[in-house]
Amino acid sequence: MIEQRTTEDRRQAPAALDEARLRQQAIGVRLRQMFDEVVSEPVPEEFLAILRQADKKSAENG
């Protein structure tokens, strides 16, 4: 069965899509901000020490 939409329904659909797009865009902007904040944080010294140990063992084992 083919569904008939009223003129008002057709107007509301694009408005709802626009709202969804704006919401997705806002989420994307916030996620990029959060990512940038995490990337700019310094690497903890304990983690660097673990990486150094792994590099040293790799070099010893050739």
Secondary structure, 3 states (H helix, E strand, C coil): CCCCCCHHHHHHHHHHHHHHHHHHHHHHHHHHHHHHHHHCCCCCHHHHHHHHHHHHHHHHHC
